[in-house]
Amino acid sequence: MYDNYNYPMGADTPSAPWNQPGDPDPVELNIEVTMCLTHKTTVQTTNYDDCTDEEGYTERDFHDTESDIQGYYEKQHKSIPQLLNELAKYINGELQSGGLSSMRRQELEEMLDDCNGWTVNDFELEDYDY
């Protein structure tokens, strides 16, 4: 079972697992990522009239167009690109403050890199009701 090297038979052959080549070096691939996100929220408007029907019930008659509602959203909420810009500012502040471990610094630098380069391809309002 053992040869004169005091190793198990076959341990010193090129086919032994520890003699196999390691994983190949990583290479970079250029990719494009598209993500579809949905967020439900509210916006405020004053563009309406209160109307009373024949039975005495009060209803609101809204005069907003989809373009108006998109404008309300943009004034009252932050978009994903705006949030990413705010995150990048926060990360830059953390990186400049110092006192970070090398692992945390690397993680923040990778997050900062991931905040950049996003493009809004489409903006849709769906299923809004009054």
C-alpha positions in Angstrom: 0.0 0.0 0.0 2.8 2.4 0.8 5.9 3.1 -1.3 9.2 4.1 0.1 8.2 7.8 0.2 5.8 7.1 3.1 2.8 8.4 1.0 -0.3 6.4 0.0 -0.1 4.8 -3.5 -0.9 7.3 -6.2 -0.5 10.4 -4.0 2.6 11.6 -5.9 1.0 11.2 -9.4 0.0 14.1 -11.6 -3.6 13.0 -11.5 -3.9 13.5 -7.7 -6.5 16.3 -6.9 -3.9 18.5 -5.3 -1.8 18.4 -8.4 -4.6 19.6 -10.7 -4.5 23.1 -12.1 -6.6 25.7 -10.2 -9.5 27.8 -11.5 -8.7 30.0 -14.5 -8.1 33.7 -13.9 -11.4 35.7 -14.1 -12.1 37.7 -17.2 -14.5 40.7 -17.5 -17.7 40.5 -19.6 -19.5 43.6 -20.8 -23.2 43.3 -20.0 -26.3 45.5 -20.0 -28.7 45.1 -17.1 -32.4 46.1 -17.3 -34.5 46.1 -14.2 -38.2 46.8 -14.0 -39.2 48.2 -10.7 -42.7 49.2 -9.5 -43.5 51.5 -6.6 -46.9 52.3 -5.3 -47.2 55.7 -3.6 -49.5 58.8 -3.3 -49.3 62.3 -4.6 -51.3 65.3 -3.6 -53.3 67.5 -5.9 -55.6 70.5 -5.5 -56.8 70.4 -9.1 -60.4 69.1 -8.4 -63.9 70.3 -7.7 -66.3 68.9 -5.1 -69.6 68.1 -6.8 -72.9 66.9 -5.2 -74.9 64.4 -7.1 -78.8 64.2 -7.2 -78.8 61.9 -4.1 -76.7 64.4 -2.1 -73.4 62.5 -2.2 -70.3 64.5 -2.6 -67.9 63.4 -5.3 -64.6 64.8 -6.5 -64.1 65.7 -10.1 -60.4 65.6 -10.8 -58.9 67.6 -13.7 -55.4 66.2 -13.7 -53.8 64.7 -16.8 -51.2 61.9 -16.7 -48.6 64.6 -17.4 -49.8 66.6 -14.3 -49.6 63.5 -12.1 -46.1 62.7 -13.3 -45.1 66.3 -12.4 -46.6 65.9 -8.9 -44.6 62.7 -8.5 -41.4 64.4 -9.6 -42.0 67.3 -7.2 -43.1 65.2 -4.2 -40.9 62.1 -4.4 -37.3 61.1 -5.4 -36.8 59.0 -8.4 -34.4 55.9 -8.4 -31.6 57.9 -10.1 -32.0 60.7 -7.5 -31.9 58.1 -4.7 -28.7 56.6 -6.3 -27.1 60.1 -6.4 -28.0 60.6 -2.7 -26.5 57.2 -1.9 -23.3 58.1 -3.8 -23.0 61.3 -1.8 -23.4 59.4 1.5 -20.9 56.8 0.5 -18.4 59.5 -0.5 -18.8 61.0 2.9 -18.2 57.7 4.6 -15.1 57.1 2.5 -13.7 60.5 3.3 -14.4 60.2 7.0 -11.7 57.5 7.3 -11.4 54.9 10.0 -12.7 52.1 7.7 -11.4 48.6 7.6 -10.0 47.7 4.2 -12.8 45.2 3.6 -15.5 47.9 4.4 -13.6 50.5 2.2 -13.6 48.0 -0.7 -17.3 47.3 -0.2 -18.2 51.0 -0.2 -16.1 51.6 -3.3 -17.9 48.8 -5.1 -21.3 50.2 -4.0 -20.2 53.7 -5.2 -19.3 52.2 -8.6 -22.6 50.4 -8.8 -24.5 53.8 -8.2 -23.1 55.2 -11.5 -24.2 54.6 -15.1 -27.9 54.0 -14.7 -30.3 55.4 -17.4 -34.1 55.8 -17.1 -35.4 54.3 -20.3 -39.1 54.6 -19.5 -41.4 56.3 -17.0 -45.0 55.0 -16.7 -47.9 55.7 -14.5 -50.2 52.8 -14.2 -53.5 52.2 -12.5 -53.8 55.5 -10.8 -57.2 56.3 -9.4 -58.7 59.2 -7.5 
